[in-house]
Amino acid sequence: MAYPPPGYGGYPQQGYGPVQQEHPQGTTILVLGILSLVVCGLLGPFAWVMGNKAKAEVDARPGLYSNAGNITAGRICGMVATIILILVIVFYALIFGFAIIGSSTST
């Protein structure tokens, strides 16, 4: 039985340099980011902070991790959810403040 020459017949070529691997927290960051937008905004800061840390690790060793897109997407979702959370807190604080001022001036 004759074997095909290396590089032919569906065998993957092995390049030079480190083999790419997935960042261990990439999927977690993406899931937290999506959940922070859809279910619970309190998860947004966690996705943002974890995404920043993972992004720094990816930037420190370029070409090592294959799921940098997941990290970026989860980080951005976490940022958006955190900003929305802050705006909602400020909105409720203003309503509460106006309610207190309104009730004290009407008596």
N, C-alpha and C positions, 0 to 999 in steps of 0.2 A: 504494500500500500504506500503510495507516494504522498507525502505531506506537502502542502503548498508552501511557497517561500514565505519568510516572515514579512508581515505587512499586507498580505493578501488573504482573501478568504474569510473576512469578517473578524480577524484578530485586531484588537485595538492597538494603535501605535502608542508606545510609551515615550512621552516627551521628556525633556530634561527639566530639572527643577522639582520642587515639591509637588506632590499630588494634591489636587484641590479636595477640600472636605467642607462639609457644612458646619457653620458656626453652631455650637451646641445650644445657644439661646435664640437663634434666628426665628424658629417657628413659634416659640413662646412669646417673643416680642410681637410678632405679627398677630397672633391670637389675642393678646392683651390689647393691642391697638384697635383691632376690629371690635372686640367686646366693649371697649371704652366708648366707642361711638354708638353702638347698637343697644347695649344693655345697661352698663353702669359707668358713668363718667369718672368715678373715683379710681378706675383702673388706668386712666390716661397718664397721670404723673409717673406711675410705675413703668408703663411702656416707654415713656419719654426718657426716663433716667436709664433704664436698662438698654434702650436703643443707643443712647449716647455712649455708654460704656462699651457696648459691642462694636459700635462704629469706630471708636478709638482703637480697639483691638484689630479690626479689619484694616484700618489705615496703617497700623504699625507693621503689618505683614501683608502687603498687597499681593494678590494672586493666590493666597492660601485658602481663602474661604469662597465657596461658590454661591452662597445665599445672601449676599450683601443687599440685594434688592428687597428681600423679605425684611431685613433689619431696617432699611430705609422706609419702607412702607409702614411698618409697625410704629416706627419712631414718629413719622409724620401724623399718623392717626392719633397717636398719644398726644402730640402737640395740639392738634385741633380739638380733641376732647378736653384737654386741660384748659385751653382758652375758653371754650364754651362753658366749662364748669366755673371758671372765674367770673365770666360775665353773668351767669345765673346767680351766683352768690352775691355779686354786687347789685344785681337787679332786686333780689329779695331783701338785701340790706337797705336799699333805698325805699322800697315799699314799707318795710318795717319802720324805718326812720320817719317817713312821712305820716304813717299811721300814728306814731307816738306824738309827733308835733301837732297833728290835726286834732287828736283827742285832748291834748293839754290846752290848746287855744280855744276849743269850743266850750269848755266848762266855765 
